[in-house]
């Protein structure tokens, strides 16, 4: 190798000027190959490494360490939730201060409306006497009027309003539509048709008398049949959308109203007049048999509904979210709708197809609590307060003429329904 000419020598035997750039000494390298200029990042010294490779002590003083950076959404997620956690067996909920305040206010309003309903009338009873009679310390005429005449009517209004409020909350939550109310989509109409059939066929009086037992069964059969038909007709593509459910329900409502009118046209005039009073929605003449029916229904059906609180909450989201969280949406939806239909049917059997309560109570409760979903229990409290106040207004506003409570709620519910439709059109959900 040493005898080869200069051109054949290996690169490491060449003179200093002919060697590759990487083998030259530092002084002979070009300026652009010196450290800190255009040298590749991987070859730079530690102080020139990228920011991700720098040691923690080499960060600029202006940049905060990771622990001090604002976390944004992560910080919000890690922040402890406000409110008190309440658990009763499998049912649990977090009670926020605003929700607790709204629940307390609605409970007090319902009790005050009940006391006012018992106290006010043609023969006014002082509030202390009413409270004494309610808690077993009354005597004389006041006790007779409270327990025999006015208290059954007030308790029926309280229980019927609660049932309508919870039924409306379930329907609106499951279908995700504020118009999905039993009195709009045919459930109350189905219960009304079944109850009218019981009144006409069985000779049952509108007020119930001693043969009221046939009315709840007729109303329950009519409501459950109507709900099943609506669900089957609205079921398409493996699911039920709230928009289709409401449309089918509106059609069923019209058809059942026609069936009810046909039955009234075929009935005797006395029977038809009794059924018409009931169809208006009235609490006049209600007794403890009505309280017993509706109270028993609430004791049986409300705990079952609360046991389905988790599906009730998750079904207010879309079906994919509920399914992804492990909810059998079809079974949960059917179970909740059956319970709500039974509540609406038995409430209708006791007081008639009263409008607006099931429609307005859930939305009012939602705005009072400020929650994203519809509160179930507070919807019942709202319905109770609304029906008690409406019945009180029907008895006192046009005294001595007494208006059925269904007329009062219908007069209030009509503009409320128009407001809902206007808001749906503005938000692009009106179809």
C-alpha positions as semicolon CSV with decimal commas, in nm:
position;residue;x (nm);y (nm);z (nm)
1;X;0,000;0,000;0,000
2;X;0,294;0,239;0,065
3;X;0,422;0,191;-0,296
4;X;0,100;0,300;-0,458
5;X;0,088;0,643;-0,614
6;X;-0,066;0,936;-0,429
7;X;-0,398;0,904;-0,605
8;X;-0,437;0,545;-0,488
9;X;-0,373;0,610;-0,122
10;X;-0,652;0,557;0,125
11;X;-0,834;0,856;0,259
12;X;-0,668;0,828;0,599
13;X;-0,322;0,853;0,442
14;X;-0,402;1,167;0,249
15;X;-0,268;1,501;0,357
16;X;-0,464;1,709;0,602
17;X;-0,634;1,908;0,331
18;X;-0,761;1,601;0,149
19;X;-0,920;1,428;0,443
20;X;-1,301;1,415;0,482
21;X;-1,458;1,697;0,676
22;X;-1,547;1,472;0,970
23;X;-1,177;1,376;1,018
24;X;-1,034;1,721;1,012
25;X;-0,928;1,880;1,336
26;X;-1,146;2,143;1,492
27;X;-0,940;2,431;1,362
28;X;-0,969;2,312;1,002
29;X;-1,342;2,267;1,001
30;X;-1,556;2,528;0,827
31;X;-1,729;2,782;1,041
32;X;-2,071;2,641;0,963
33;X;-1,964;2,303;1,108
34;X;-1,868;2,438;1,444
35;X;-2,079;2,362;1,753
36;X;-2,391;2,566;1,795
37;X;-2,439;2,664;1,428
38;X;-2,580;2,430;1,161
39;X;-2,474;2,113;1,326
40;X;-2,746;1,843;1,355
41;X;-2,951;1,871;1,669
42;X;-2,844;1,526;1,788
43;X;-2,477;1,632;1,783
44;X;-2,522;1,956;1,971
45;X;-2,415;1,979;2,332
46;X;-2,664;1,942;2,614
47;X;-2,749;2,310;2,624
48;X;-2,866;2,302;2,259
49;X;-3,092;1,999;2,288
50;X;-3,463;2,038;2,205
51;X;-3,690;2,155;2,484
52;X;-3,831;1,807;2,543
53;X;-3,476;1,672;2,614
54;X;-3,357;1,952;2,834
55;X;-3,318;1,885;3,201
56;X;-3,573;2,049;3,432
57;X;-3,311;2,295;3,558
58;X;-3,241;2,425;3,207
59;X;-3,599;2,550;3,140
60;X;-3,639;2,922;3,103
61;X;-3,748;3,097;3,418
62;X;-4,062;3,233;3,247
63;X;-4,209;2,886;3,191
64;X;-4,393;2,741;3,488
65;X;-4,327;2,388;3,601
66;X;-4,585;2,121;3,514
67;X;-4,739;2,123;3,858
68;X;-4,814;2,494;3,839
69;X;-4,967;2,503;3,491
70;X;-5,340;2,571;3,462
71;X;-5,503;2,237;3,393
72;X;-5,816;2,368;3,218
73;X;-6,074;2,093;3,175
74;X;-5,864;1,845;3,371
75;X;-5,871;2,071;3,672
76;X;-6,246;2,102;3,645
77;X;-6,285;1,727;3,621
78;X;-6,066;1,672;3,923
79;X;-6,248;1,931;4,130
80;X;-6,468;1,761;4,392
81;X;-6,840;1,767;4,309
82;X;-7,055;1,990;4,523
83;X;-7,353;1,865;4,715
84;X;-7,434;1,579;4,948
85;X;-7,427;1,219;4,828
86;X;-7,744;1,033;4,933
87;X;-7,777;0,657;4,883
88;X;-8,069;0,426;4,959
89;X;-7,988;0,072;4,856
90;X;-7,920;0,065;4,480
91;X;-8,054;0,418;4,439
92;X;-7,814;0,707;4,489
93;X;-7,807;1,076;4,405
94;X;-7,603;1,386;4,473
95;X;-7,812;1,655;4,634
96;X;-7,695;1,999;4,526
97;X;-7,784;2,308;4,730
98;X;-8,008;2,452;4,459
99;X;-8,192;2,122;4,418
100;X;-8,240;2,093;4,795
101;X;-8,370;2,449;4,810
102;X;-8,613;2,385;4,523
103;X;-8,736;2,061;4,683
104;X;-8,792;2,232;5,016
105;X;-8,976;2,520;4,852
106;X;-9,200;2,291;4,648
107;X;-9,283;2,074;4,950
108;X;-9,375;2,382;5,154
109;X;-9,579;2,522;4,865
110;X;-9,770;2,194;4,832
111;X;-9,845;2,181;5,203
112;X;-9,952;2,546;5,206
113;X;-10,180;2,488;4,906
114;X;-10,332;2,182;5,077
115;X;-10,403;2,380;5,396
116;X;-10,549;2,666;5,191
117;X;-10,768;2,424;4,995
118;X;-10,909;2,282;5,317
119;X;-10,943;2,621;5,485
120;X;-11,102;2,833;5,212
121;X;-11,451;2,787;5,075
122;X;-11,811;2,887;5,130
123;X;-11,761;2,826;5,499
124;X;-11,408;2,946;5,583
125;X;-11,218;2,764;5,856
126;X;-10,930;2,937;6,037
127;X;-10,589;2,793;5,963
128;X;-10,519;2,696;6,328
129;X;-10,842;2,494;6,332
130;X;-10,743;2,328;6,006
131;X;-10,400;2,236;6,140
132;X;-10,561;2,105;6,459
133;X;-10,799;1,888;6,258
134;X;-10,520;1,760;6,036
135;X;-10,309;1,655;6,333
136;X;-10,594;1,505;6,534
137;X;-10,669;1,797;6,768
138;X;-10,983;1,929;6,595
139;X;-11,338;1,919;6,720
140;X;-11,692;2,017;6,622
141;X;-11,803;2,138;6,281
142;X;-11,454;2,224;6,166
143;X;-11,338;1,867;6,211
144;X;-11,641;1,735;6,021
145;X;-11,592;1,974;5,727
146;X;-11,217;1,908;5,710
147;X;-11,225;1,528;5,725
148;X;-11,547;1,449;5,545
149;X;-11,577;1,717;5,276
150;X;-11,256;1,898;5,192
151;X;-10,961;1,682;5,292
152;X;-11,042;1,390;5,054
153;X;-11,060;1,633;4,763
154;X;-10,734;1,804;4,859
155;X;-10,551;1,474;4,910
156;X;-10,678;1,346;4,576
157;X;-10,545;1,661;4,408
158;X;-10,210;1,617;4,583
159;X;-10,171;1,253;4,481
160;X;-10,306;1,295;4,127
161;X;-10,074;1,591;4,065
162;X;-9,778;1,389;4,189
163;X;-9,865;1,096;3,962
164;X;-9,911;1,319;3,657
165;X;-9,585;1,503;3,727
166;X;-9,378;1,184;3,753
167;X;-9,548;1,027;3,450
168;X;-9,479;1,338;3,241
169;X;-9,114;1,345;3,354
170;X;-9,061;0,983;3,248
171;X;-9,223;1,032;2,908
172;X;-9,027;1,348;2,832
173;X;-8,698;1,201;2,953
174;X;-8,729;0,870;2,768
175;X;-8,838;1,029;2,439
176;X;-8,613;1,338;2,484
177;X;-8,902;1,557;2,376
178;X;-9,076;1,821;2,596
179;X;-9,400;1,763;2,404
180;X;-9,418;1,394;2,497
181;X;-9,684;1,433;2,763
182;X;-9,953;1,171;2,841
183;X;-10,229;1,425;2,782
184;X;-10,096;1,510;2,432
185;X;-9,984;1,177;2,288
186;X;-10,294;0,973;2,357
187;X;-10,220;0,803;2,690
188;X;-10,477;1,006;2,882
189;X;-10,716;0,972;2,588
190;X;-10,677;0,595;2,600
191;X;-10,735;0,595;2,974
192;X;-11,035;0,822;2,920
193;X;-11,185;0,592;2,658
194;X;-11,144;0,291;2,884
195;X;-11,290;0,474;3,183
196;X;-11,585;0,606;2,982
197;X;-11,653;0,253;2,867
198;X;-11,657;0,142;3,232
199;X;-11,885;0,431;3,326
200;X;-12,132;0,362;3,045
201;X;-12,128;-0,016;3,057
202;X;-12,114;-0,055;3,433
203;X;-12,335;0,239;3,525
204;X;-12,056;0,394;3,733
205;X;-12,109;0,751;3,843
206;X;-11,848;1,010;3,756
207;X;-11,774;1,077;4,120
208;X;-11,720;0,709;4,187
209;X;-11,973;0,633;4,462
210;X;-11,951;0,272;4,567
211;X;-11,872;0,130;4,222
212;X;-11,558;0,329;4,148
213;X;-11,350;0,011;4,135
214;X;-11,444;-0,052;3,771
215;X;-11,309;0,283;3,649
216;X;-10,939;0,233;3,731
217;X;-10,934;-0,105;3,558
218;X;-11,099;0,036;3,248
219;X;-10,861;0,334;3,245
220;X;-10,557;0,112;3,300
221;X;-10,655;-0,126;3,021
222;X;-10,719;0,161;2,779
223;X;-10,393;0,340;2,863
224;X;-10,170;0,031;2,840
225;X;-10,327;-0,074;2,509
226;X;-10,278;0,274;2,368
227;X;-9,916;0,291;2,484
228;X;-9,839;-0,049;2,329
229;X;-9,990;0,049;1,994
230;X;-9,804;0,382;1,989
231;X;-9,474;0,215;2,074
232;X;-9,511;-0,052;1,805
233;X;-9,607;0,200;1,538
234;X;-9,320;0,432;1,635
235;X;-9,060;0,154;1,645
236;X;-8,847;0,174;1,331
237;X;-8,490;0,077;1,256
238;X;-8,437;-0,089;1,591
239;X;-8,521;0,218;1,797
240;X;-8,790;0,468;1,887
241;X;-8,724;0,836;1,824
242;X;-8,902;1,100;2,028
243;X;-9,021;1,287;1,720
244;X;-9,189;0,978;1,569
245;X;-9,331;0,879;1,907
246;X;-9,499;1,220;1,949
247;X;-9,640;1,217;1,594
248;X;-9,789;0,869;1,634
249;X;-9,923;0,969;1,976
250;X;-10,095;1,278;1,836
251;X;-10,267;1,064;1,575
252;X;-10,374;0,814;1,843
253;X;-10,504;1,099;2,057
254;X;-10,734;1,216;1,778
255;X;-10,859;0,865;1,703
256;X;-10,935;0,790;2,069
257;X;-11,115;1,121;2,114
258;X;-11,340;1,020;1,824
259;X;-11,404;0,680;1,985
260;X;-11,498;0,847;2,313
261;X;-11,741;1,084;2,139
262;X;-11,900;0,790;1,958
263;X;-11,956;0,607;2,289
264;X;-12,111;0,920;2,439
265;X;-12,341;0,956;2,140
266;X;-12,464;0,599;2,186
267;X;-12,515;0,628;2,561
268;X;-12,817;0,729;2,765
269;X;-12,839;1,102;2,836
270;X;-12,787;1,059;3,211
271;X;-12,485;0,835;3,165
272;X;-12,342;1,065;2,900
273;X;-12,378;1,368;3,125
274;X;-12,196;1,191;3,409
275;X;-11,918;1,084;3,174
276;X;-11,884;1,437;3,033
277;X;-11,828;1,582;3,379
278;X;-11,556;1,325;3,436
279;X;-11,398;1,389;3,095
280;X;-11,366;1,760;3,174
281;X;-11,137;1,677;3,463
282;X;-11,293;1,744;3,799
283;X;-11,213;1,686;4,166
284;X;-11,565;1,758;4,284
285;X;-11,713;1,488;4,505
286;X;-11,391;1,291;4,541
287;X;-11,374;1,067;4,845
288;X;-11,131;0,846;5,027
289;X;-11,180;0,565;4,775
290;X;-11,005;0,784;4,518
291;X;-10,729;0,864;4,768
292;X;-10,686;0,492;4,832
293;X;-10,654;0,401;4,466
294;X;-10,405;0,673;4,373
295;X;-10,212;0,639;4,699
296;X;-10,172;0,266;4,648
297;X;-10,054;0,324;4,291
298;X;-9,790;0,572;4,408
299;X;-9,668;0,342;4,686
300;X;-9,620;0,059;4,437
301;X;-9,505;0,237;4,123
302;X;-9,286;0,523;4,248
303;X;-9,027;0,295;4,419
304;X;-9,009;0,085;4,102
305;X;-8,954;0,398;3,898
306;X;-8,681;0,520;4,135
307;X;-8,514;0,179;4,107
308;X;-8,471;0,257;3,735
309;X;-8,314;0,596;3,813
310;X;-7,987;0,516;3,633
311;X;-8,152;0,412;3,303
312;X;-8,384;0,712;3,346
313;X;-8,084;0,946;3,361
314;X;-7,884;0,783;3,081
315;X;-8,177;0,755;2,839
316;X;-8,190;1,135;2,835
317;X;-7,869;1,113;2,629
318;X;-7,860;0,947;2,288
319;X;-7,908;0,572;2,252
320;X;-7,543;0,505;2,164
321;X;-7,423;0,670;2,485
322;X;-7,671;0,475;2,698
323;X;-7,584;0,149;2,522
324;X;-7,213;0,214;2,560
325;X;-7,260;0,256;2,935
326;X;-7,421;-0,087;2,960
327;X;-7,791;0,004;2,958
328;X;-8,029;-0,236;2,778
329;X;-8,212;0,056;2,622
330;X;-8,514;-0,129;2,482
331;X;-8,596;-0,307;2,806
332;X;-8,528;0,003;3,016
333;X;-8,741;0,223;2,790
334;X;-9,031;-0,022;2,790
335;X;-9,015;-0,067;3,167
336;X;-9,016;0,307;3,234
337;X;-9,297;0,369;2,987
338;X;-9,512;0,095;3,142
339;X;-9,467;0,245;3,490
340;X;-9,542;0,597;3,367
341;X;-9,848;0,474;3,177
342;X;-9,986;0,306;3,489
343;X;-9,934;0,625;3,691
344;X;-10,107;0,838;3,428
345;X;-10,395;0,589;3,390
346;X;-10,475;0,566;3,761
347;X;-10,445;0,942;3,802
348;X;-10,684;0,985;3,509
349;X;-10,925;0,734;3,662
350;X;-10,940;0,936;3,983
351;X;-10,982;1,288;3,841
352;X;-11,032;1,262;3,467
353;X;-10,794;1,352;3,183
354;X;-10,656;1,676;3,333
355;X;-10,440;1,871;3,092
356;X;-10,111;2,059;3,137
357;X;-9,990;1,905;3,466
358;X;-9,789;1,625;3,304
359;X;-9,677;1,863;3,029
360;X;-9,564;2,158;3,237
361;X;-9,451;2,015;3,572
362;X;-9,127;1,846;3,446
363;X;-9,009;2,156;3,258
364;X;-9,090;2,387;3,549
365;X;-8,902;2,158;3,788
366;X;-8,607;2,149;3,550
367;X;-8,585;2,528;3,541
368;X;-8,621;2,558;3,917
369;X;-8,331;2,319;3,981
370;X;-8,110;2,423;3,690
371;X;-8,020;2,062;3,614
372;X;-7,936;1,926;3,269
373;X;-8,186;1,641;3,303
374;X;-8,543;1,634;3,424
375;X;-8,562;1,578;3,803
376;X;-8,801;1,293;3,873
377;X;-8,911;1,352;4,232
378;X;-8,927;1,729;4,198
379;X;-9,150;1,690;3,893
380;X;-9,397;1,507;4,117
381;X;-9,381;1,783;4,379
382;X;-9,433;2,045;4,110
383;X;-9,733;1,860;3,972
384;X;-9,888;1,834;4,320
385;X;-9,848;2,208;4,385
386;X;-9,984;2,301;4,042
387;X;-10,297;2,086;4,069
388;X;-10,376;2,203;4,423
389;X;-10,343;2,567;4,318
390;X;-10,551;2,511;4,004
391;X;-10,829;2,343;4,202
392;X;-10,825;2,624;4,457
393;X;-10,849;2,882;4,178
394;X;-11,140;2,696;4,018
395;X;-11,332;2,702;4,345
396;X;-11,264;3,063;4,444
397;X;-11,206;3,284;4,140
398;X;-11,561;3,260;4,003
399;X;-11,736;3,189;4,335
400;X;-12,013;3,092;4,389
401;X;-11,972;2,920;4,049
402;X;-11,719;2,638;4,070
403;X;-11,517;2,553;3,760
404;X;-11,375;2,204;3,703
405;X;-11,002;2,194;3,753
406;X;-10,951;2,070;3,396
407;X;-11,079;2,402;3,259
408;X;-10,827;2,596;3,470
409;X;-10,532;2,378;3,371
410;X;-10,640;2,381;3,006
411;X;-10,656;2,761;3,005
412;X;-10,303;2,777;3,143
413;X;-10,169;2,490;2,934
414;X;-10,273;2,624;2,593
415;X;-10,039;2,928;2,594
416;X;-9,766;2,716;2,752
417;X;-9,792;2,468;2,464
418;X;-9,768;2,752;2,213
419;X;-9,457;2,874;2,394
420;X;-9,297;2,530;2,371
421;X;-9,372;2,509;1,998
422;X;-9,229;2,857;1,938
423;X;-8,909;2,771;2,126
424;X;-8,876;2,444;1,933
425;X;-8,909;2,629;1,602
426;X;-8,648;2,887;1,703
427;X;-8,402;2,615;1,800
428;X;-8,463;2,419;1,479
429;X;-8,630;2,123;1,649
430;X;-8,982;2,188;1,548
431;X;-8,974;1,961;1,247
